[in-house]
């Protein structure tokens, strides 16, 4: 029974020691980038009413949510997605605001995946939302923030793939296919399963010209030449407007100097039905899924009572950390913290010294020496716990400093040591 209690349920895991420290360090780095662009932090509850994430909102299916009940028998869920929560907050607290609202967040999401073996069911997401701005400049800004975050994380090689759901949507409207009828086609195109696309077309009454375009979606991936090719494929005004929008976004990204990591994929069609325009995903080596996902969702806030165009993205921090580890790009752990090792009769002096160092913003751990363990044992302990400096209080008024990086040992009076800091 005790052994069973030591294990976590399937799909969740403990993160501790150096891995936890690296994760927090990466999160702080990304949050700093979002602050540089004017995004203010917001926190939402871990669980909310089921209706915040129901099928009509376009989020994950009900069977993939963790559901439970409160004392009033309301159905609650652990949030599977951050965006609907942010949309609810904006409608509630910024209902009358007309100027752009920039928000950033960090939190865990919970999806009970049943078809992805080995995939985490609890993941940390960190992202941004830009509300009340329907311009192509807003699209480009969110892409620029995401790319800046990717670079700041330490990644050297990555690619951001950009799509536009209205290109597909325009063709479906022209073909007279409603959302439910078009859904199997969308899923097949998103999965790059063009055998399924071909089979579905045969079962539907679709104009041959539109059918021909659908069969070419697998080829609509690459650089800016894809936009010109897509423009020549159709005269559908909704689809052409989508292509024009991507061209404007690309030109703005050139102003940021970030166009070199961007490609286009008009076959990218997200599982989230609330996306209405541009969508994008960021990929790198060492992980099988995108590490950042985002897009425009102009209709979502209206479901909460506020008409407001919006765009956002979310980093899947767990995927990012996996990629950094496999590419041997783990952030360096700061070893600036200090260990004060003292003999029992030096406790008062040790506490005073630690208090003085903490006043100077030095991270200090206190450890009383055991008579059964020698100094080498504690040196190994300091090395194992990423401690940069060890101070050994043995004789009254004397501090022995041990630099863990080069092994330098020096004895000084406590007053001289503090003056030298």
Secondary structure as GFF3:
##gff-version 3
##sequence-region A 1 421
A	DSSP	alpha_helix	2	5	.	.	.	ID=ss1
A	DSSP	alpha_helix	17	36	.	.	.	ID=ss2
A	DSSP	beta_strand	40	41	.	.	.	ID=ss3
A	DSSP	beta_strand	47	49	.	.	.	ID=ss4
A	DSSP	three_ten_helix	50	53	.	.	.	ID=ss5
A	DSSP	three_ten_helix	55	57	.	.	.	ID=ss6
A	DSSP	three_ten_helix	62	64	.	.	.	ID=ss7
A	DSSP	beta_strand	67	69	.	.	.	ID=ss8
A	DSSP	beta_strand	75	78	.	.	.	ID=ss9
A	DSSP	alpha_helix	83	93	.	.	.	ID=ss10
A	DSSP	beta_strand	101	110	.	.	.	ID=ss11
A	DSSP	beta_strand	122	131	.	.	.	ID=ss12
A	DSSP	alpha_helix	136	152	.	.	.	ID=ss13
A	DSSP	beta_strand	158	164	.	.	.	ID=ss14
A	DSSP	alpha_helix	165	175	.	.	.	ID=ss15
A	DSSP	alpha_helix	179	190	.	.	.	ID=ss16
A	DSSP	alpha_helix	194	203	.	.	.	ID=ss17
A	DSSP	alpha_helix	208	214	.	.	.	ID=ss18
A	DSSP	three_ten_helix	217	219	.	.	.	ID=ss19
A	DSSP	beta_strand	221	222	.	.	.	ID=ss20
A	DSSP	alpha_helix	225	233	.	.	.	ID=ss21
A	DSSP	alpha_helix	237	256	.	.	.	ID=ss22
A	DSSP	three_ten_helix	259	261	.	.	.	ID=ss23
A	DSSP	beta_strand	262	265	.	.	.	ID=ss24
A	DSSP	beta_strand	278	284	.	.	.	ID=ss25
A	DSSP	beta_strand	292	296	.	.	.	ID=ss26
A	DSSP	three_ten_helix	301	304	.	.	.	ID=ss27
A	DSSP	beta_strand	310	316	.	.	.	ID=ss28
A	DSSP	alpha_helix	317	326	.	.	.	ID=ss29
A	DSSP	beta_strand	338	342	.	.	.	ID=ss30
A	DSSP	three_ten_helix	344	346	.	.	.	ID=ss31
A	DSSP	alpha_helix	347	359	.	.	.	ID=ss32
A	DSSP	beta_strand	364	368	.	.	.	ID=ss33
A	DSSP	alpha_helix	375	384	.	.	.	ID=ss34
A	DSSP	beta_strand	389	393	.	.	.	ID=ss35
A	DSSP	beta_strand	398	403	.	.	.	ID=ss36
A	DSSP	beta_strand	409	413	.	.	.	ID=ss37
A	DSSP	alpha_helix	414	419	.	.	.	ID=ss38
###
